[in-house]
Amino acid sequence: MNHTAHGAPVARIALVGDRSEAVRSHARIPALLDALGVRDGLDLDAYWIPSVDAAEDLTGFDAIWVLPGSPYRSEAGILAAIRTARESGIPFLGTCGGFQHALLEFARNACGLPGAGHAENTPGLADEDAVVVPLACSLVGHEGTVDVTPGSRAARLLGTERTPARYHCNYAPNPRHLDLLRAHGLAFTGTDDSGDVRIAELPDHPFFLATLFQPELDGDGTRAHPLITGLATAAVDHARTR
């Protein structure tokens, strides 16, 4: 195991998604990871994993972050990465497209809905099968606020029950499936001013958190958002167990 000068282990994080200069969050992430090392002593050895390679064994990583940038080249690869994190207890963060696919993976593999789909990936998908559907109004470039459930992991990390949020998406959860997802253990712990779900987490997992908004776009890019710091902390904790 590699250790930093201050004794903490270096955690290996898989950044899963199709890296592109056109995706603003992708350009921001390297500086955020550097800031976590400098400011917080949380050193991450980051590997970018294209969606087409994400079905390979990722159990050697200490964290898996499924990044924005949908539609991904390989839906199957993205879902495999999320399933690995969920079933292996590897700290997981999904933002924007990562949030959408975390719900899709859970519907298929934890709720017994093998036909569950994402409307962006499967045009013409029937509503009863669509776990993720088009937004009536696009959230590309939108900024809003999210109310966070008291006592949730998200609330503990944020230190508040209301947080600003920046979006860049056109798809969101289909309300008709939320009760089923809840019944199988997925907690929805953040909603916008209209009551629409914006944060999901698995309370029984070491760290499994997903947001429709993009915390990596918060601030000026020189300091990591508390949810990202939370992932990094969980990754370092995971590395200590190796």
Residue, then its C-alpha position, 0 to 999 in steps of 0.5 A: m500500500n502506498h502512503t503519503a508523507h503524512g502517513a495516510p494511504v493513497a486511495r485509488i479512485a476510478l473516474v468512470g465516464d467518457r472523458s471529454e473537453a466538452v464536459r465542464s465537470h471533467a475539466r474541473i475534476p483534476a484540480l479538485l483532486d489536487a485540492l483534496g490532497v493539499r487542503d485535506g490531506l486526502d490523496l487520491d490516485a485517480y484513473w479515468i475509466p471509459s464506459v466501454d472498459a467499466a465492465e472490467d473488474l473494478t474491485g481493486f479501487d477504493a472509490i468509484w465516481v460515475l461522472p456526468g457526460s451521458p449518453y455514455r458509449s456503454e450503458a452496460g459498462i456504467l451499470a456494471a461499475i455501479r453494481t460493483a460499488r453497490e455490491s462490494g461496499i466500495p465508496f460510490l458517488g454518482t453525479c448527473g448521469g451517474f445519479q440517473h444510472a445509479l437508479l437504473e442499476f438499482a431498479r434492474n438488479a435490486c428491485g427485479l425490474p430487468g426491463a427498466g430503462h433510461a429514456e435517453n438511451t432507449p428512445g420510445l421506451a414505455d413509461e412503465d419501464a422508464v426509470v429515468v425520463p425527460l424533464a418537462c423543463s431542461l435543467v441545463g445551466h440551471e441553479g437552484t436549491v435542494d432541501v436535504t433530509p435531516g440525519s441523512r448522510a448528505a445532511r451530515l456531510l453538508g452540515t446543513e439541510r438546504t444547499p445550492a445546486r448547479y445542474h446540467c441535465n435533461y433527464a430525471p427520475n420517473p416518479r412512478h418508480l420511486d416507491l418501489l426503489r424506496a421499498h428495496g432500500l434506496a433513500f431519497t434524501g434531497t428534493d428541490d423546491s418542487g419536491d422532485v428528487r435530487i439526492a439518493e443514498l443507500p443508508d446501509h452502504p459504507f458510502f453510496l451517494a448520488t446527486l442529479f446536480q453536479p457538486e463538482l461545479d460548485g464554487d470556483g473549482t479550487r476547493a472540493h464540495p463537501l460531498i466530494t470530500g466525503l467520497a475522498t474520505a471514505a476512499v482513504d478509509h477503504a484503502r486503510t482496510r486493504 
